[in-house]
Amino acid sequence: GYNMDAGIRGILKNYLNYDVSLFYLKYNNRIGITQKTDANGIAYPFRTNIANSTHKGIESYFELNAVKLFSSDTQNFSVSVFNSMAYIDAKYSSGEYKGKSVEYAPMIINRSGLTGHYKNISATYLVSYTAKSYGDAGNNVIPSEDAVSGVIPAYRIMDLSMTIKAGRYNLKAGSNNLSDNRYFTKRTDEYPGPGIIPSIGRTFYVGLGAKF
């Protein structure tokens, strides 16, 4: 196969950072997972060369420093809004599953957030969204008995982090999956056995650092 990409990046008037790129990937005779049925009528996952696939889309990143819009002095205070987004159209282009989505290829992955700092204190709030995807080339929605085939539902999570600096010391604290969402990221037939890879629930962390 082959791939092509083109993009542009830069800084607009010292307050807007941007990076936008387009990509196209041609993948011939792609290896993937399909669902088969044995002589007893029991479904099982089968890994093989599925067909040719094409992957095309756009990736972008924008960061706007709201304070720099009105002032050049951001030493003591700043607020930035940022967004990182990927739009991916990954489909099989030949064979039995022509037009079906490629496994584990969500159409949209988006991360948006807000970062602020005041003197020695900084904090970041992040919201991440991942669209639905499929565990097999047939794009089955209903999961198989071993959970290898089937849809992987969309999910959204929030993270919060904060850092306080005092001389050579710094204190970090935060929470991942702040809303304690329940989701899973993959269907797998690998060790230790077939099933899903579940999410980690709400977690908190605290760390202390020092420079000498």
C-alpha positions as CSV (number, residue, x, y, z in Angstrom):
1,G,0.0,0.0,0.0
2,Y,0.9,3.6,0.3
3,N,0.0,6.8,2.2
4,M,-0.1,10.5,1.5
5,D,-0.5,13.5,3.8
6,A,-0.4,17.3,3.6
7,G,-0.7,19.9,6.3
8,I,-0.1,23.4,7.6
9,R,0.9,24.7,11.0
10,G,1.8,28.0,12.5
11,I,1.1,30.7,15.0
12,L,-1.3,33.6,14.4
13,K,-0.4,36.8,16.1
14,N,1.2,35.0,19.1
15,Y,-2.2,33.9,20.5
16,L,-3.4,31.1,18.3
17,N,-1.4,27.9,17.5
18,Y,-2.8,25.6,14.8
19,D,-1.8,22.4,13.1
20,V,-4.1,20.9,10.4
21,S,-3.3,17.9,8.2
22,L,-5.1,15.7,5.6
23,F,-4.1,12.1,5.1
24,Y,-4.9,9.2,2.8
25,L,-3.8,5.6,3.4
26,K,-4.3,2.7,0.9
27,Y,-3.8,-0.7,2.6
28,N,-3.9,-3.8,0.4
29,N,-4.9,-7.3,1.6
30,R,-5.4,-6.1,5.2
31,I,-5.3,-8.6,8.0
32,G,-8.3,-8.4,10.3
33,I,-10.9,-10.4,12.3
34,T,-14.1,-11.9,10.9
35,Q,-16.7,-14.1,12.5
36,K,-17.1,-17.7,11.3
37,T,-19.4,-20.5,12.4
38,D,-18.1,-24.1,13.0
39,A,-19.9,-27.4,12.1
40,N,-21.8,-27.2,15.4
41,G,-23.2,-23.7,14.6
42,I,-20.9,-22.0,17.2
43,A,-19.5,-18.7,16.2
44,Y,-15.8,-18.1,16.6
45,P,-13.3,-15.3,15.6
46,F,-11.1,-15.9,12.5
47,R,-8.1,-13.8,11.7
48,T,-7.2,-13.6,8.1
49,N,-6.5,-11.3,5.1
50,I,-9.8,-9.6,4.8
51,A,-9.6,-7.2,1.7
52,N,-8.2,-3.9,0.6
53,S,-9.0,-0.8,2.7
54,T,-8.8,2.9,2.5
55,H,-8.3,5.3,5.4
56,K,-8.7,9.0,4.9
57,G,-9.4,12.0,7.1
58,I,-8.2,15.1,8.9
59,E,-6.3,15.7,12.0
60,S,-6.2,19.1,13.7
61,Y,-5.0,21.0,16.8
62,F,-5.9,24.5,17.9
63,E,-4.9,26.4,21.0
64,L,-6.1,29.9,21.8
65,N,-4.5,31.9,24.6
66,A,-7.4,34.2,25.5
67,V,-5.3,36.5,27.7
68,K,-2.8,37.2,24.8
69,L,-5.7,38.5,22.8
70,F,-5.8,41.6,25.0
71,S,-2.4,41.7,26.7
72,S,1.1,40.7,26.1
73,D,1.8,40.1,29.8
74,T,1.0,36.5,30.6
75,Q,3.7,35.9,33.2
76,N,1.4,35.9,36.1
77,F,-1.9,34.9,34.5
78,S,-3.1,33.0,31.4
79,V,-6.0,31.0,30.1
80,S,-5.8,28.8,27.1
81,V,-8.5,26.8,25.3
82,F,-7.4,23.9,23.1
83,N,-8.9,21.2,20.9
84,S,-7.4,18.1,19.2
85,M,-9.6,16.3,16.7
86,A,-9.2,13.4,14.3
87,Y,-11.8,12.5,11.7
88,I,-11.1,9.1,10.2
89,D,-13.1,7.4,7.4
90,A,-11.6,3.9,7.3
91,K,-13.6,1.5,5.1
92,Y,-13.0,-1.8,3.2
93,S,-12.9,-1.0,-0.5
94,S,-13.1,-4.6,-1.9
95,G,-14.2,-8.1,-1.1
96,E,-17.1,-9.4,1.0
97,Y,-17.1,-6.5,3.4
98,K,-16.8,-3.7,0.9
99,G,-18.2,-0.5,2.5
100,K,-17.8,-1.8,6.1
101,S,-15.8,0.0,8.7
102,V,-12.3,-1.2,9.5
103,E,-12.0,-2.7,13.0
104,Y,-11.0,-0.4,15.9
105,A,-11.3,2.7,13.7
106,P,-13.6,5.2,15.4
107,M,-14.7,8.0,13.0
108,I,-14.1,10.7,15.6
109,I,-11.6,11.1,18.4
110,N,-11.8,14.5,20.0
111,R,-10.1,16.1,23.0
112,S,-11.0,19.6,24.3
113,G,-9.8,21.4,27.3
114,L,-9.0,24.5,29.3
115,T,-5.7,25.3,30.9
116,G,-5.1,28.2,33.3
117,H,-2.3,29.4,35.5
118,Y,-2.0,32.1,38.1
119,K,1.5,32.8,39.4
120,N,2.7,29.4,40.7
121,I,-0.6,27.5,40.3
122,S,-1.8,25.8,37.1
123,A,-4.7,23.6,36.3
124,T,-6.1,21.7,33.2
125,Y,-9.5,20.4,32.6
126,L,-9.8,17.8,29.7
127,V,-12.8,16.2,28.0
128,S,-12.1,13.3,25.7
129,Y,-14.6,11.7,23.3
130,T,-14.2,8.5,21.2
131,A,-16.9,7.5,18.7
132,K,-18.1,3.9,18.4
133,S,-16.1,1.3,16.5
134,Y,-16.4,-2.4,15.7
135,G,-14.5,-5.5,16.8
136,D,-14.8,-7.4,13.5
137,A,-14.9,-6.7,9.7
138,G,-18.6,-7.6,9.5
139,N,-19.5,-4.7,11.8
140,N,-21.7,-6.9,14.0
141,V,-23.6,-4.8,16.6
142,I,-24.6,-7.7,18.9
143,P,-21.6,-9.1,20.7
144,S,-20.6,-12.7,20.2
145,E,-20.6,-15.1,23.1
146,D,-16.8,-14.7,23.6
147,A,-17.2,-10.9,23.3
148,V,-14.6,-10.7,20.5
149,S,-17.1,-9.5,17.8
150,G,-19.6,-6.7,18.3
151,V,-19.8,-2.9,18.6
152,I,-17.5,-0.9,20.9
153,P,-19.8,1.9,22.1
154,A,-18.8,5.5,22.1
155,Y,-17.5,7.0,25.4
156,R,-16.7,10.3,26.9
157,I,-14.4,10.9,29.9
158,M,-13.2,13.9,31.9
159,D,-9.8,14.5,33.6
160,L,-8.7,17.2,35.9
161,S,-5.1,18.0,37.0
162,M,-3.4,20.8,39.1
163,T,0.2,21.8,39.9
164,I,1.5,24.1,42.6
165,K,5.1,25.2,42.5
166,A,7.0,26.6,45.5
167,G,10.6,27.2,44.9
168,R,12.3,23.9,44.1
169,Y,9.3,21.9,45.1
170,N,6.0,21.1,43.3
171,L,2.8,19.4,44.2
172,K,0.7,17.7,41.6
173,A,-2.8,16.3,42.1
174,G,-5.7,15.3,39.9
175,S,-8.4,12.9,39.0
176,N,-8.8,10.7,35.9
177,N,-12.3,9.7,34.6
178,L,-13.7,12.3,36.9
179,S,-17.4,11.3,36.2
180,D,-16.6,7.6,36.8
181,N,-17.9,6.4,33.4
182,R,-18.1,2.7,32.6
183,Y,-16.8,1.8,29.2
184,F,-14.4,-0.5,27.4
185,T,-11.8,0.2,24.7
186,K,-11.3,-3.1,22.8
187,R,-12.5,-6.6,22.1
188,T,-9.7,-9.1,22.1
189,D,-9.0,-12.8,21.6
190,E,-5.5,-12.6,23.0
191,Y,-4.1,-13.7,26.4
192,P,-5.5,-14.2,29.0
193,G,-8.5,-15.1,26.9
194,P,-11.3,-13.6,24.7
195,G,-13.3,-10.7,26.1
196,I,-13.2,-6.9,26.5
197,I,-10.6,-4.6,28.0
198,P,-12.6,-2.6,30.5
199,S,-12.0,1.0,31.6
200,I,-10.5,2.1,34.8
201,G,-13.0,3.9,37.0
202,R,-12.5,7.2,38.8
203,T,-9.0,7.6,40.2
204,F,-7.2,10.2,42.2
205,Y,-3.5,10.9,42.5
206,V,-1.1,13.1,44.4
207,G,2.6,13.6,43.8
208,L,5.4,15.6,45.3
209,G,8.5,16.6,43.4
210,A,11.7,18.5,44.0
211,K,14.7,19.8,42.0
212,F,18.2,19.9,43.4
